[in-house]
Amino acid sequence: MTDPEDAADAMFRALADRTRRDILRRILAGEHSVSALAEHYPMSFAAVQKHVAVLERAGLLVKRRHGREQLARGDVEAIRSVASMLGELEQIWRGRISRIDELLSTEKTGTTDITNNPTPEEK
């Protein structure tokens, strides 16, 4: 995935599932084999493998072979990029809330100039 928007879509789709979020928490705490992860869930090994594959395709985890086992670990940089995206959205939201607060306080004081520019009478 080279398009950042496609990558963001894949990450958020992967994080939309409760089991995948739990798997991610576990592998961010330490590397786990896929079979060890499967022991924690009331589903088949194949189902857990599919969840792991979704996380891997989204770039949220990395797998490596160790003998016969596949070990999974979380990609901290990918998690940081998700956090950064959410931070940007939060800033937009906070800016809008701040603007609403300004408009409400302007309305309470009786002035109607929403641009905060002085009116010709105020100059």
DRENGU-290510 format. One line per field, with one value per residue (C-alpha): x, y, z; residue in three letters. Coordinates in pm, 1 decimal, decimal comma. Layout:
<lumtis>
xx [X/...]
yy [Y/...]
zz [Z/...]
res [ALA/...]
</lumtis>
This chain:
<lumtis>
xx [0,0/157,7/-136,4/-142,5/-522,4/-547,0/-303,6/-511,5/-828,7/-664,0/-538,5/-874,8/-1056,8/-815,1/-864,1/-1242,2/-1251,5/-1235,0/-1034,4/-775,2/-738,6/-682,2/-425,9/-250,3/-237,6/-81,8/183,7/271,7/350,5/577,7/632,4/391,8/357,7/33,2/-45,4/4,7/-227,1/-491,2/-510,2/-664,2/-968,5/-1277,9/-1224,4/-1024,4/-654,3/-741,1/-969,7/-692,5/-451,9/-694,3/-708,5/-329,2/-315,4/-549,3/-326,0/-18,3/-167,6/-258,8/104,9/22,2/224,5/525,6/568,9/889,6/968,7/1142,6/1177,5/828,3/655,8/547,1/614,1/418,0/514,3/345,8/484,9/514,7/574,2/247,1/66,4/225,8/102,4/-253,5/-218,8/-91,9/-389,3/-628,2/-442,1/-491,1/-862,9/-884,3/-719,4/-976,2/-1255,1/-1110,1/-1076,6/-1442,7/-1546,5/-1330,3/-1492,4/-1840,3/-1738,5/-1620,9/-1947,1/-2152,1/-1954,6/-1984,2/-2358,6/-2383,8/-2203,6/-2435,8/-2183,7/-2259,9/-1930,5/-1818,8/-1492,5/-1346,2/-1264,6/-1365,4/-1676,2/-1643,1/-1802,7/-1541,8/-1245,5]
yy [0,0/320,8/557,3/688,6/705,2/337,7/248,2/444,4/268,6/-72,4/17,3/142,5/-156,7/-386,5/-198,2/-206,4/-565,6/-639,2/-961,7/-791,8/-506,7/-763,9/-951,3/-621,7/-541,6/-880,6/-854,4/-497,9/-627,4/-896,2/-1128,7/-1425,7/-1728,5/-1745,2/-2076,7/-1917,8/-1634,7/-1882,5/-2033,4/-1709,9/-1708,4/-1928,3/-1980,0/-2202,8/-2160,4/-2076,6/-1793,5/-1645,5/-1680,4/-1477,5/-1203,7/-1198,2/-1178,5/-875,6/-701,6/-789,6/-659,2/-337,4/-302,7/-322,5/-636,7/-814,5/-1191,0/-1388,2/-1757,1/-1919,8/-2288,7/-2420,9/-2128,7/-1795,4/-1521,3/-1197,9/-863,2/-526,9/-249,7/45,8/293,7/190,8/244,0/587,0/675,7/576,6/788,3/1078,4/1053,7/1052,1/1347,9/1546,9/1469,6/1568,1/1903,9/1973,8/1880,7/2095,3/2388,0/2362,1/2340,7/2643,5/2836,3/2745,3/2869,4/3198,2/3239,4/3170,0/3414,9/3677,6/3620,1/3663,5/3998,6/4123,7/4159,1/3980,7/4012,3/3649,8/3731,6/3907,5/4199,8/4541,9/4687,6/5030,0/5184,3/5023,5/5163,3]
zz [0,0/-110,7/-68,4/290,6/285,1/181,8/459,4/712,0/594,0/638,1/986,3/1107,2/954,6/1137,0/1463,7/1429,0/1555,7/1930,8/1888,9/1669,1/1919,6/2193,3/1982,6/1917,1/2290,3/2359,3/2089,6/2180,7/2530,2/2385,7/2095,2/2081,2/1858,5/1665,9/1836,5/2181,2/2080,8/1963,7/2313,5/2443,2/2216,7/2186,8/1813,5/1585,7/1522,0/1158,7/1271,6/1486,9/1193,6/981,6/1245,0/1258,2/877,0/876,8/1132,1/927,2/600,5/781,1/888,5/1259,1/1324,2/1187,2/1174,1/1165,8/1157,8/1451,7/1375,1/1310,2/1480,4/1345,7/1599,1/1588,2/1735,4/1718,8/1501,8/1737,6/1454,0/1290,5/1621,2/1648,1/1300,3/1402,8/1717,4/1507,0/1270,3/1564,3/1716,0/1396,0/1398,0/1763,8/1688,6/1418,0/1659,4/1939,3/1697,2/1606,8/1971,0/2049,5/1764,8/1894,1/2240,5/2085,5/1896,6/2208,7/2420,1/2145,5/2137,9/2516,7/2505,3/2233,0/1953,6/1631,4/1446,1/1415,9/1239,3/1544,6/1318,0/1446,3/1287,9/1124,1/1432,6/1661,0/1466,5]
res [MET/THR/ASP/PRO/GLU/ASP/ALA/ALA/ASP/ALA/MET/PHE/ARG/ALA/LEU/ALA/ASP/ARG/THR/ARG/ARG/ASP/ILE/LEU/ARG/ARG/ILE/LEU/ALA/GLY/GLU/HIS/SER/VAL/SER/ALA/LEU/ALA/GLU/HIS/TYR/PRO/MET/SER/PHE/ALA/ALA/VAL/GLN/LYS/HIS/VAL/ALA/VAL/LEU/GLU/ARG/ALA/GLY/LEU/LEU/VAL/LYS/ARG/ARG/HIS/GLY/ARG/GLU/GLN/LEU/ALA/ARG/GLY/ASP/VAL/GLU/ALA/ILE/ARG/SER/VAL/ALA/SER/MET/LEU/GLY/GLU/LEU/GLU/GLN/ILE/TRP/ARG/GLY/ARG/ILE/SER/ARG/ILE/ASP/GLU/LEU/LEU/SER/THR/GLU/LYS/THR/GLY/THR/THR/ASP/ILE/THR/ASN/ASN/PRO/THR/PRO/GLU/GLU/LYS]
</lumtis>
